[in-house]
Amino acid sequence: MTFNEELDIKVQYIESVLDKYVPEEEGFAATVIKAMNYSLKSGGKRLRPLLMFEAYRLFGGEEDIVEPFMAAIEMIHTYSLVHDDLPCMDNDEYRRGRKTTHAVFGETMAVLAGDGLLNYAFETACRAFDKLNVLQSSDYSAMTIGRAIGILAGKSGIYGMIGGQCADIEAEELAPEQVDEKRILYIHEHKTAALIQNALMIGAVLAGANEIDLAKIERVGYNVGLAFQIQDDILDVTGTFEQLGKDIGSDEKNGKTTYVSINGLNKSKADVEALSEEAVNILKDMGDGNEFLEELIIYLVNRTK
């Protein structure tokens, strides 16, 4: 089986997991739930739940207790995109080749849909507690699930993704010469890498990884997240709408300083390669080995869409 064939099978599995946890579109809240589901089911790479599942497997996880967290992290990622696209933020009309949530449901309902996805993510993660009663393994406990929920919250919050978004918004108000590489790295680490660290660390924790390996997998998440975002900046310069399914050149249009605008295309591409190589080398020394995860990292940071 080729990597692409295996990837397709795994993404289909993740879609089936999401189907288990999407809320029903009913009652007086049906409109906001419909907007939530429109956003959540709009496709995408499903990178974060995929990384979580593969990290879980890397450290020997076999049960389905990881599934509520897989759904939860995709909900958090999706809410961040819904809010990112709003007129008060990036004001994007297309995402993944179709109209953004605010373009379809209106700005007010899009705000509520993002809020709904964030809250529902934690409701969903807490459903892992329900699985404790049916699992026979003694490796799982309420404390393990609680720690995973803590990681989910911390890496998504003010010391993680939201903190990065804050720094990103404030950077847009600064003159280009005031936005240095230190600030850009902070933004990329927190806005992008934190959620990738989130996924990998939760998978590792649920599978019983030790503290040393947990620190290593956090480093892998940093490298992958930073390389992923630098590649995103590269594609905003070199890609097309047909490739990406969204408007290109938005960074330049918005007067945004990026890693590429500071360092140039050649250095940016070289840094992506170095970061991904280090991440793969760290993985090779951990757990039971996961060749697919290693290939996935290379695939992600060298993507063209």
C-alpha positions, 0 to 999 in steps of 0.5 A: 500500500502506498503512503497516499492510499494509507493516508486516504484510509486514515482520513476516512476513518477520522471522518467516521470518528467526526460523524460520531460526535457532530451534534444534531441540527434540531431545536431552537439552536438548529441554526448555530448547530448547522453553521457548526457542522457546515464548518466542521464537515467542510473537508481539510487535511484532518492533520491534528486528529491524524497526528494525535492518532499516530502518536497514540499508536507510536506509544502502543495505544490500541483502544478507542479512548482517543477518539473523543479527543480526535474529534475535539481537537478538530472542533477547536481547529475549526473554530479557530478558522471560523473566527480567523475568516471573520471580517474583523480578522482576515476577512476571507470569503473562501476556505477549502474551496467553498464559502466561509462560514460568515459568508454563508450564515452571516457574521453574527452566526459565525461568531456563535458557531465558533463559540459553539465549536470551542465549547462542544469540543470540551463536551466531546473530550469529556465523553472519554470518561464514559469509556472508562467503564467499558475498557478492560485495560488498567492503563487508563484512569480518570487522571490520565483523561484529566491530564489530556483535557488540561493539555487540550485547554492549555495549548488552545488558550492564552498561553497557546493558540489564542496567545499567538493569535493576539500577537498576530493581530497586534503585529498587523498594527505595527510598521513592518520594521517593528515586526522582527523574526522573534515576534514571527517565531512567537506567533508561529509557535503559539498560533500554529505549532501549539495545536500540533503539539496539543495533538501529539502530546494528547496521543502520547499521554493517553498511550502512557508515554513517559515524561522524557518522551512527552517532552520529545514529542512536544519538540516534534510538534514545535518543529512540525508546526513551525515548518508547516506555517512557514510552508503556508507562508511560502504557498501564499506567495507561490500557490494558486487559488486552484491549488489552495482553495482560498485566496492567495496573496492575502498576507501581502494584501493585508500588509502582513510581515511573514517569515518569508518576507523577512527571510526570503523564499530560499532560506524559508524553504531550507528552514522547512527542510531542516525542521522537518528532518530534525522532527523525523530524527527525534521520532525514530528514537521514540516508542515502537516506531511509526513509519507512517507518522515519519512519512506524514511529517515529510508530506505535510511540510512539503505540501503544495496545497 
